[in-house]
């Protein structure tokens, strides 16, 4: 009897899971990047989905890779439909494999689609259980299709290249990765506006002689710089340039590593000093005055190393110089942040989450302020206090040869 | 001997010739007849035994059935006319091979002798290592027709008397025709009717037996079997090797961790691979997906069939490798490695990734320490994992894992929980589990096994002298 029960149990166990969900890995159409564009056809808005697919056979040794006429490792397919899902199905119909979204790493939304409203495009990827929540969301200047059709010399797939850039270099310089999850989280807030990095197709800059000879000009490549700013309702408002992005990243605590160029304390701007930010930590403090009007203080503490002094004059060893450099970095940071703040205020979109900070720190006042945040934000007083400490000056401290005159 | 008739009975070939010569010489030449005549006939045997026989082991036998049995158990029997007593003389010289190096449990460091087929030699190998007066041995005769001598050995003041009593009862309960090897006995005296896991450890190493006796375990030696039985046994012991106690403890820690990894690979890897590549492709990092998918492109079978096929071929190779004479062994290697492995991959019948998976599994299977027994059990468990992984994915793997854990936790070896000291958790005994503490720190015997006297040593750890050693004054 007991044996029968155990057998029954095993049978039920096998049936509840069921091997019909099984798919051989070679039967999967592996999507590595997806692009969504909005196009007009016969006066009707249509979604144009572009999928970048991997062809694994071309990637294993002996699998036919290399040589002319060999199968390509990646290719793109597009399909049109009324929604993201219908457009994907249109693609699936033309592919001999089963579309697999589990390895999709980048979701690119075209500019047109983003300007209209990005929310409908995000519904399917966030709703589906097979898509990754940590897929990177990127806004394309122009169409997403064009970005995905770029063939990179290194990865051969622009989607994978994008993924690698965002993953490896995210947080350095003006590259700020945003995942679907981050984006949806910010969309969920009442006042905080979502942002997403921007990718554009640019001509290749580092060209070899062979590249120039190619008919049709230099091959295109992709470039990530800047940030697309949305309003809380999900419409693309404008793009931030590189400097503004850097300021935004400092406020959002997303800067891991970057360069800050300041003028030499002695010779001035003609001898730039490159400071390397190794750590930064920002805190947003909300002050309330008697009339209940909030003001924001952004406190930033950074640690910098001196990485390059593009100059030749000696005598930069003293502590006053160090302090002077630190002060210059502070001013630079303050200026940068002020710039992006005034830009955001112009656009009237709270990309910093200042409103959220007010809600957290002064909940009672927020009950009144919250409904009028779009009126308060453009006039919000924002002060920045940066505090930098210079940690290392490298192995040489001064430029080579700089001390010669002291030796005489 | 004059007019007294004697009869010596033995089975030819089982008796040492030199000894039998000694017997006849003393009977025929040494005994003065006039002395014999003065002895009353019924006491004649005892008299001869006490005064003239140069044997170290003799015994009086009065029962005829017992007498017959002794004859068949390689003893010599002397009967004297008119005397109702038979005399059993130990002149055993059963044919046997010499003491060789252990085959299944070979080590690099440590003793290199192994048990042989003779019980007497085996007990001697243990006794020579353990000069303890408390080391007791009890003899049983098991097997209605084989009349095999079975010896139960234990250190009386270390072993748990309840466990010893249980062992005594289980052995004497066994009633079969013949005990040819210790494994016959093992299946009779273990705690459970059906289990894949060895509940009693078989060993061919005398050093292991001696060390286990010191931990309070008992040893069962079966005449004619070079594998002795050691119990109570813990699951963990199959992931330990005798060498663990001879090497640097830190190195041993690393090796033992490796063995647990090997255990995991040997049981789970094929199932895990099939589960991940057919159900959970999103778990793999992108470059790995490409490699696995690309390699599988030409394979005509589903991953499950592919895995099962190579596993079966591996099992066949294993079986063939054991049975084949050594001379032909090389041929098997070539066929296995080159023809099946290389050619199958090149023909696209099997993906290289799968060959690597099964290869890693096969290697891990034999990297378990002293676990040939465990290794052979894992063969089946692996297939169960594979089937459930292929049908239910990681969910199935988790189910089998849990079921296995429940089964293991329910096992006992002579009443001692099989998963001790992990379940039940006994922190003090963990010192010799995943890692081995240095000898000076292994101060206690496992309390679930040993009955009394749990302290092994009171030696303080080694320490440099507090004051520097005075140097010899120079000149």
Boltz contact constraints between the chains, C-beta under 6 A:
constraints:
  - contact:
      token1: [A, 14]
      token2: [B, 391]
      max_distance: 6.0
  - contact:
      token1: [A, 17]
      token2: [B, 392]
      max_distance: 6.0
  - contact:
      token1: [A, 17]
      token2: [B, 395]
      max_distance: 6.0
  - contact:
      token1: [A, 19]
      token2: [B, 391]
      max_distance: 6.0
  - contact:
      token1: [A, 22]
      token2: [B, 278]
      max_distance: 6.0
  - contact:
      token1: [A, 24]
      token2: [B, 302]
      max_distance: 6.0
  - contact:
      token1: [A, 25]
      token2: [B, 277]
      max_distance: 6.0
  - contact:
      token1: [A, 25]
      token2: [B, 281]
      max_distance: 6.0
  - contact:
      token1: [A, 25]
      token2: [B, 292]
      max_distance: 6.0
  - contact:
      token1: [A, 25]
      token2: [B, 293]
      max_distance: 6.0
  - contact:
      token1: [A, 25]
      token2: [B, 296]
      max_distance: 6.0
  - contact:
      token1: [A, 26]
      token2: [B, 293]
      max_distance: 6.0
  - contact:
      token1: [A, 26]
      token2: [B, 296]
      max_distance: 6.0
  - contact:
      token1: [A, 26]
      token2: [B, 297]
      max_distance: 6.0
  - contact:
      token1: [A, 54]
      token2: [B, 290]
      max_distance: 6.0
  - contact:
      token1: [A, 56]
      token2: [B, 290]
      max_distance: 6.0
  - contact:
      token1: [A, 56]
      token2: [B, 293]
      max_distance: 6.0
  - contact:
      token1: [A, 56]
      token2: [B, 294]
      max_distance: 6.0
  - contact:
      token1: [A, 57]
      token2: [B, 294]
      max_distance: 6.0
  - contact:
      token1: [A, 57]
      token2: [B, 297]
      max_distance: 6.0
  - contact:
      token1: [A, 59]
      token2: [B, 290]
      max_distance: 6.0
  - contact:
      token1: [A, 59]
      token2: [B, 294]
      max_distance: 6.0
  - contact:
      token1: [A, 60]
      token2: [B, 291]
      max_distance: 6.0
  - contact:
      token1: [A, 60]
      token2: [B, 294]
      max_distance: 6.0
  - contact:
      token1: [A, 60]
      token2: [B, 295]
      max_distance: 6.0
  - contact:
      token1: [A, 63]
      token2: [B, 294]
      max_distance: 6.0
  - contact:
      token1: [A, 102]
      token2: [B, 281]
      max_distance: 6.0
  - contact:
      token1: [A, 102]
      token2: [B, 282]
      max_distance: 6.0
  - contact:
      token1: [A, 103]
      token2: [B, 286]
      max_distance: 6.0
  - contact:
      token1: [A, 103]
      token2: [B, 289]
      max_distance: 6.0
